[in-house]
Amino acid sequence: MTLRNILLGATMLCAATTPAMAFAQDAAAPADDTATATDDTDYGNDIIVTATGRAQRSQDIPIAVNVVGGEQLENAGISDIRGLRQIAPSFQATTGQSSASGVVLRIRGIGTAGDNPGFEPSVGVFVDGVFRARAGLALADLPPIDRVEVLRGPQGTLFGRNTSAGALNIVTQKPSFTLGGYAEASYGNLDEIELKAGVTGPVSETFALRLDGGYHKRDGYIKDVNSDRAFNNLDRWSVRGQALFEKDDVSFRLIADYAKTDEQCCGALNTNSGFAQPGTPAFAASAVIQGLAAANGLTGIVRPYNPKDREVAYSPNRDLTEKMREWGVSGQLDWDLGGVELTSITAYRDWKAIRGMDVDFSGIDRAYRENMPINMRDFTQEIRLKGTAFDDHVDWLIGGFYLNEKLKYTERTRFGTQGAQYVDAFINALTDSAVPGPTGFQIFQSIPNSPLVGQVLLASNPQLAAAAAQAGVLDTFLTPLPAPQAGQGQIGDAYRVNTEAFALFTHNIIDFNDNVSLTLGLRYNHETKKLNADLQSNLPGCSTLQGPRYALYRQALQGLPSGLGNAIFNLVCNPVVNPEFNGIYRDKRSESKLTGTAKLSIKLDDRVMVYGGYDRGYKSGGYNLDRGSFDTAFLGGNGAQASDLEFGNEDVDSYEVGVKTDFSSAFQFNANLFYTELKGYQNLAFEGNNFVVQNFDKVVAQGVELESIIRPAPNLNFTLGYSYIDTEVKDPIAGADNGMPLTNSPKHVVTGAVTWTPQISSNVGGLVHVDWRMNSDANTINDPVAVPFTANDGYSIVNARAGLNFGPDQNYAVEFYVENLFNKYYNVTSFPIPEQSASFAVYPAPPRLYGVKLRAKF
């Protein structure tokens, strides 16, 4: 199917069904941000955005942007940014190992994947003009929102921080000079309780305050069969205060917020992939896990695998701790200097998370992560000046941005009580028939009546025995390696990354006449990152194996068939805890880049605008905060170098043409085609033992996006959006990824919503809202072995709400809601399980959630 046919077909679909992409803002913006529609029938205010640093109608800017108003967010019941995927087809949000550091946002299929705090997001999140340095920092429940602007494509001349794929511009409600307040209480299945309240009002004619707070708890929906625990619960609260000063030509807004969570996240289901094939390593791993768990009266792996049951088998003594604390303060000054407007946004944010997890994802106590703190402190300063020149033919904007970020991360991956038993049993099962001798062998001598690998090597190779005797190292073959004890492993790998970035940018609109405009933007970026890492691991068995007396022993391991020697070495010296890499590492990288935009827009008449142009985007390189990037000398590498942790920057060239139409105030239709080429695309892949950073040579994303809105009546709103996005990795050394689409990037997505707010009587109003998202097939990991177990067939998610508003001013409401109405299961993302060879786990989607909400306001 050609792109042209897809465009024509989707256009016919929009015209036939007369709905729209969810970007409407139904009278939710404050009065000073709105413009009255000029059509004879006025069904709502125009959609005003500030994405360009100016208040403009969304239909007048040559940017692909979705705008979701606060009222629409409320009608849809969207409580955090993940909910935006229901009403923005090109936007996707997923959560993997962590809701704090493992959140991935994608726009047009492009996003930075991986659970590693050293990776910056491709999609930037800005809350009231303040950049949130990682996607997880913006995942808390949203405060009362004025609107959310989803900008698609590279951004750099409009926001303080440059982004390579797009941006979310979240604008919250300001303090009001009219006294008001609200209170909400919700109760749902899984014992969900959500409470929200706020109050705002004037202190004087020029000074107003606002205070909002919320509490949200819910039981988990992933059951551990080895305990009474349920993972993926919610337990969080937040408070946010604001002060607003407005007088004459000056306004100043001060915001302070604090949020805290204490949850168990995130449970992953073992798919049992590869376990049904006797003789394979995965089959051996499965048998060993089941046997060791059964010896303790536990389940090793849940069988048979039924993802809809959402059952896992974890070690009862290991938690999936996810504690987060975040606070921040920001101040925005807007000052009309007479012909020039000054905006200054100063912010400081402090975020800390403590994580723990069972990293073998089974009922045995093989390995775990314990109390791993991540701390990020960001100071940002943005200054903008804007004005007009040449009789208002040039609307100019210049600005500067500064970021100082201090990231601290301590990793603690350690062995559990059955660490040695698992290694010995797994090696024994692997070698039972693969090497000469009556039985398999072991390393640590935790299995009775089973020979050591050294004994088997000597018995099967007289020349080796003679060489060992001559060298005086027979004891290395006849003595078990020191077994890992519970708690051994990383004493604490302490990573420190300091980032200092500054930029100068300009964004200018040149109006040649009333119908033709040229937008030109340019940005200079300079960034410096300094790495300071102190890595300390205690693993006597691995240290012994790598000692000089074991040189002949290591050489003999390499002679084992089928790569058994490498497998044994990785089991004894997992890269994550290998003491070969202990030490202090220092590194520094600096880079400078020019990025920009050039777009031409032409109004064919008052209701139709066409536009096209080019964007140059950029995302800086950085450091992978994980030992997995090092290469061990035993396997032919050159040992650990600080530069091994480094990855390069990402450059983006994006081309786009589009049309925006305003056929009436009751109907809009937009369409655009885009082609994006990313060089050095940053990809963080987990390869069974460790995380590996890749800079793909090239990734291409291309497609078409259609969106429309129709209001046949003031109280009835239809929306529909469609995206066709084709992504492809083009890198000959990318392995299985080469020629594959990016993960979690379905080619076809259709979103839509219907909102009806009838006035039943003078004192009673109604609400009926339904929204949906339909995804085509997509992989959650690009591994041919994993695809049958982890890929998603096409699926649809439907949400619905219905309620009544009542009272003299309809200030009271009751609503019934359901999310995932048809209880559809899908895999959020997936990964290979450490040391279980060709076995994969998936993070499951939430089940059907439903409940009732009561609301009052004054």
NORFENVEN-V752987 format. One record per run of one state. SS is the DSSP state (helix for helix, strand for strand, loop for the rest). FROM is the first residue (numbers start at 1). TO is the last residue. If there is no record, write none. Layout:
SS:FROM:TO
SS:FROM:TO
This chain:
loop:1:2
helix:3:17
loop:18:30
helix:31:33
loop:34:47
strand:48:49
loop:50:55
strand:56:57
helix:58:60
loop:61:64
strand:65:69
helix:70:76
loop:77:80
helix:81:86
loop:87:90
strand:91:95
loop:96:102
strand:103:107
loop:108:109
strand:110:110
loop:111:122
strand:123:127
loop:128:129
strand:130:132
loop:133:134
helix:135:138
loop:139:144
strand:145:152
loop:153:154
strand:155:155
loop:156:162
strand:163:163
loop:164:165
strand:166:172
loop:173:179
strand:180:188
loop:189:191
strand:192:202
loop:203:206
strand:207:218
loop:219:221
strand:222:224
loop:225:229
strand:230:231
loop:232:233
strand:234:247
loop:248:249
strand:250:264
loop:265:268
strand:269:270
loop:271:280
helix:281:295
loop:296:306
helix:307:309
loop:310:310
strand:311:312
loop:313:320
strand:321:336
loop:337:339
strand:340:357
loop:358:366
strand:367:389
loop:390:393
strand:394:411
loop:412:412
strand:413:415
loop:416:418
helix:419:430
loop:431:441
strand:442:442
loop:443:451
strand:452:452
helix:453:460
loop:461:461
helix:462:471
loop:472:473
helix:474:478
loop:479:488
strand:489:490
loop:491:492
strand:493:511
loop:512:515
strand:516:535
loop:536:536
strand:537:538
loop:539:539
helix:540:545
loop:546:547
helix:548:558
loop:559:560
helix:561:572
loop:573:578
helix:579:581
loop:582:582
strand:583:605
loop:606:607
strand:608:619
loop:620:621
strand:622:623
loop:624:626
helix:627:629
loop:630:630
strand:631:631
loop:632:632
helix:633:635
loop:636:638
strand:639:639
loop:640:641
helix:642:645
strand:646:647
loop:648:649
strand:650:664
loop:665:666
strand:667:686
loop:687:690
strand:691:713
loop:714:715
strand:716:729
loop:730:734
helix:735:737
loop:738:747
strand:748:756
loop:757:758
strand:759:759
loop:760:763
strand:764:775
loop:776:777
strand:778:778
loop:779:783
helix:784:790
loop:791:791
strand:792:792
loop:793:794
strand:795:806
loop:807:811
strand:812:819
loop:820:826
strand:827:832
loop:833:839
strand:840:844
loop:845:848
strand:849:857
loop:858:858
